[in-house]
Amino acid sequence: MSIGNCLLKLRVMEVNGIIWTWQWRWLFTAVILFIALWYGRGWDYGRRHHPKPSSRQPGLFYTGLALLLLIAASPLSFLGAQLFAMRVLQRILIVALIPALIMISDPLPTLATGLPKHYRTTLSQLPEAHPQFWAVLHQLTRPAMAWFLFLIIFWLGYDPQFHQLTIRYEWLHGLGMALLFLTACFYWWHILAVSPRLHEPMTPVMRIGYTLVGALPVKLVGLILLFTTATIYIYPGSIQFKGLTLTDQNIGAMIHWSLGGIVFTWIGFYLIRQWLDSEEQKPTMSHSVWSTEENMLAPGLNDQSR
């Protein structure tokens, strides 16, 4: 028996039906590189004019950009039109991990610093120069609006008819992914309370709850797909495992449930740790303040003694 036949018999996974037509997206790559250079310019200016900038921010931002380039310009982008599991991986990265990494880095002040001085001045004077526009922007960027837009765009991508159109028309798939990424960044902007702060920041408990509310549509889609036996989405390629009845849709559902849940859970723990750290940094109350005879009385006894 030849070595090739032995390897063929040992193979546990097969991918069938893929027509390889992938080409690198140079225009999108150029846009990502421009944003990276723009951010680098702003970071260098801020480092020279403001003491002790956070050293983690560039790493988080550039990691997010690299993942965005991976899912939009690499072979993973092509495979997202051939296999449902790869499409799910794209969507989970673009709604959870990538916007979380980018928004944790608080990029907008750095990007604003990277603008030419004339544009920085115009941007800083925007609230005073255009108060009506600022008021409308304040209304349109409320947390409830961010969650609603995220929910609608995310669920629209799993509508069977619309989903099949995104497989057939590449431009529609690109438009849908762009809208999904923007609404996800909008949503994570409120969760992480980063700049610009157009609204009063939510309390730590509200931010944790807001994160869990955002995880619900992601987990719900994964749960529905896990327990659906019929094939909902038709893709050119398919994945088969030796000795198992797993389909491409089953694999996509497991990715949806597990990876989406991990990212949102991690952010939830990050917010809890951030909250506990802020509580520890609060100054302790002086012993002379809380140990007075009046404060040591049980509730209600103080009124009865008068």
C-alpha positions in Angstrom: 0.0 0.0 0.0 1.4 3.4 -1.0 2.0 6.3 1.4 -0.7 8.3 -0.4 -3.3 5.6 0.1 -2.4 5.4 3.8 -2.8 9.2 4.2 -6.1 9.1 2.3 -7.5 6.4 4.7 -6.3 8.3 7.8 -8.0 11.5 6.6 -10.7 12.6 9.0 -12.1 15.6 7.2 -13.0 16.3 3.6 -13.8 19.7 2.0 -15.7 19.3 -1.3 -17.1 21.6 -4.0 -14.8 24.6 -3.6 -14.0 26.5 -6.8 -10.8 28.4 -6.1 -11.0 31.9 -7.6 -9.6 34.0 -4.7 -7.6 37.2 -5.5 -6.0 39.5 -2.9 -8.1 42.7 -2.4 -5.4 45.4 -2.9 -7.8 48.4 -2.6 -9.0 47.2 0.8 -5.5 46.5 1.9 -4.5 50.1 0.9 -7.3 51.5 3.0 -6.2 49.5 6.0 -2.6 50.5 5.6 -3.7 54.2 5.3 -5.6 53.9 8.6 -2.6 52.2 10.2 -0.3 55.0 9.1 -2.8 57.6 10.2 -3.1 56.1 13.6 0.7 55.8 13.9 1.1 59.5 13.1 -1.4 60.4 15.8 0.2 58.1 18.3 3.7 59.5 17.6 2.4 63.1 18.1 0.6 62.2 21.3 3.6 60.4 22.7 5.8 63.4 22.2 3.3 65.9 23.6 1.5 64.0 26.3 3.3 62.0 29.0 2.9 58.3 29.7 0.5 57.2 27.0 -0.9 53.6 27.4 1.6 51.2 25.7 -1.2 48.6 25.1 -3.4 50.8 22.9 -1.4 50.5 19.6 -1.0 46.8 20.0 -4.7 46.3 20.5 -5.6 48.6 17.6 -3.2 47.0 15.1 -4.3 43.5 16.1 -7.8 44.5 15.3 -6.8 45.9 12.0 -4.8 42.8 11.1 -7.8 40.6 11.9 -10.0 42.8 9.8 -7.5 42.5 6.9 -7.5 38.7 7.4 -11.2 38.2 7.1 -11.7 40.7 4.3 -8.7 40.3 2.0 -7.1 36.9 2.7 -8.3 33.5 1.5 -10.7 33.5 4.5 -12.8 36.1 2.7 -13.1 33.7 -0.3 -13.9 30.7 1.9 -16.7 32.7 3.5 -18.5 32.6 0.1 -17.9 28.8 -0.2 -18.5 27.4 3.3 -21.1 28.4 5.9 -18.7 27.7 8.8 -16.2 30.2 7.4 -18.9 32.8 6.9 -19.9 32.4 10.5 -16.3 32.7 11.6 -16.1 36.0 9.6 -19.2 37.4 11.2 -18.3 36.4 14.8 -14.9 38.0 14.4 -16.4 41.2 12.9 -19.1 41.6 15.6 -17.2 40.5 18.7 -13.4 40.2 18.7 -12.3 42.8 16.1 -14.5 45.8 17.3 -13.7 44.9 20.9 -10.0 45.1 20.3 -10.2 48.3 18.3 -12.6 50.1 20.7 -10.7 49.0 23.8 -7.7 50.9 22.4 -9.8 54.1 22.4 -8.7 55.0 18.9 -10.7 58.1 18.0 -8.6 60.6 20.1 -5.4 59.2 18.5 -6.9 59.3 15.0 -8.1 62.9 15.6 -4.5 63.8 16.8 -3.2 62.4 13.5 -5.2 64.9 11.5 -3.6 68.1 10.1 -3.9 71.0 12.6 -6.6 72.8 10.5 -8.9 69.7 10.7 -8.2 69.2 14.4 -9.3 72.7 15.2 -12.4 72.4 13.1 -13.3 69.1 14.8 -12.7 70.5 18.3 -15.0 73.5 17.5 -17.8 71.3 16.1 -20.1 71.4 19.2 -20.0 75.2 19.4 -20.1 75.8 15.6 -23.0 73.4 14.9 -25.1 72.9 18.0 -28.1 71.6 16.2 -26.1 68.9 14.4 -24.5 68.0 17.8 -28.0 67.7 19.4 -29.2 65.5 16.6 -26.1 63.4 16.8 -26.6 63.0 20.6 -30.1 61.7 20.0 -29.1 59.3 17.3 -26.3 57.7 19.3 -28.1 56.7 22.4 -27.4 53.2 23.8 -30.8 51.9 22.9 -30.4 53.0 19.3 -27.0 51.3 19.1 -28.3 48.0 20.4 -31.4 48.2 18.0 -29.2 48.8 14.9 -26.8 46.1 15.9 -29.7 43.6 16.4 -31.4 44.4 13.1 -28.2 44.3 11.0 -27.0 41.1 12.7 -30.2 39.2 12.3 -30.7 40.5 8.7 -27.6 38.6 7.8 -29.2 35.3 8.7 -32.4 35.9 6.8 -32.4 32.9 4.4 -33.3 34.9 1.3 -31.0 37.8 2.0 -28.2 35.4 3.0 -28.5 33.6 -0.4 -28.2 36.9 -2.2 -25.0 37.7 -0.3 -23.6 34.4 -1.6 -24.5 35.2 -5.2 -23.5 38.9 -5.2 -20.1 39.7 -3.7 -20.7 43.4 -3.5 -23.8 42.8 -1.3 -21.8 40.6 1.0 -19.2 43.3 1.3 -21.8 46.0 2.0 -23.5 43.8 4.7 -20.2 43.1 6.4 -19.2 46.8 6.4 -22.6 47.8 8.0 -22.2 45.0 10.5 -18.8 46.1 11.5 -19.9 49.8 11.9 -22.9 48.9 14.0 -20.8 46.6 16.1 -18.2 49.3 16.7 -21.1 51.7 17.6 -22.4 49.1 20.1 -19.0 48.4 21.7 -18.4 52.1 21.9 -21.1 52.3 24.6 -20.0 49.1 26.3 -16.4 50.2 26.8 -17.3 53.9 27.4 -14.5 55.3 25.2 -14.1 58.6 23.4 -15.9 60.7 22.3 -18.2 60.7 25.3 -21.4 62.2 23.9 -23.5 60.6 26.7 -23.2 60.2 30.4 -21.3 56.9 30.9 -23.4 54.0 32.1 -22.8 52.6 35.6 -20.6 49.5 35.7 -23.6 47.3 36.4 -25.5 48.7 33.5 -22.5 48.3 31.2 -22.2 44.6 32.2 -25.9 44.1 31.6 -25.7 45.9 28.2 -22.9 43.5 27.2 -25.1 40.5 28.1 -28.0 41.9 26.2 -25.8 42.2 23.1 -24.7 38.6 23.5 -28.3 37.3 23.4 -28.9 37.6 19.6 -25.5 36.0 18.9 -26.2 33.1 21.2 -29.8 32.7 20.0 -28.7 32.3 16.4 -26.2 29.7 17.4 -28.8 27.8 19.5 -31.3 27.8 16.7 -28.8 26.5 14.2 -27.6 23.8 16.6 -31.0 22.3 16.8 -32.1 22.7 13.2 -31.8 19.5 11.1 -32.9 21.1 7.8 -30.3 22.8 5.6 -31.2 26.5 5.7 -28.3 28.0 3.7 -27.0 26.5 0.5 -23.2 26.9 -0.1 -21.1 25.6 -3.0 -18.7 23.8 -0.7 -19.3 21.3 2.1 -17.4 19.8 5.0 -17.6 16.1 6.0 -16.0 14.3 8.9 -15.1 10.6 8.8 -17.5 8.6 11.0 -19.6 11.7 12.0 -22.8 13.2 10.7 -21.7 16.8 11.2 -22.5 19.2 8.4 -21.1 22.5 7.5 -24.2 24.1 9.1 -23.6 22.2 12.4 -19.9 23.3 12.5 -21.0 26.9 11.8 -23.5 26.7 14.7 -20.9 25.4 17.1 -18.5 28.2 16.1 -21.4 30.7 16.6 -22.3 29.5 20.0 -18.8 29.0 21.4 -16.6 31.7 20.0 -19.3 34.4 20.2 -20.0 33.5 23.9 -16.3 33.4 24.8 -15.7 37.0 23.5 -18.7 38.5 25.2 -17.9 36.6 28.5 -14.3 37.8 28.4 -15.5 41.4 28.0 -18.0 40.9 30.8 -15.1 39.8 33.1 -13.0 42.7 31.9 -15.7 45.2 32.9 -16.1 43.5 36.3 -12.4 43.7 36.9 -12.4 47.4 35.8 -15.2 48.1 38.2 -13.5 46.3 41.2 -10.2 48.2 40.4 -12.1 51.5 40.5 -13.7 50.6 43.8 -10.3 49.7 45.3 -8.9 53.1 44.3 -11.5 55.1 46.1 -10.2 56.8 49.3 -11.1 55.1 52.5 -13.4 56.9 54.9 -11.7 58.3 58.0 -12.3 56.5 61.3 -13.4 59.7 62.9 -16.2 60.0 60.3 -17.9 56.7 60.5 -17.3 55.8 64.2 -19.3 58.6 65.8 -22.0 57.6 68.3 -24.8 58.8 65.9 -23.5 56.7 63.0 -23.1 53.6 65.1 -26.8 53.5 66.1 -29.0 51.0 64.4 -31.4 52.4 61.8 -34.4 54.0 63.5 -32.9 54.3 67.0 -31.5 57.7 66.2 -35.0 59.1 65.6 -36.5 57.4 68.7 -33.8 59.0 70.9 -34.9 62.5 69.9 
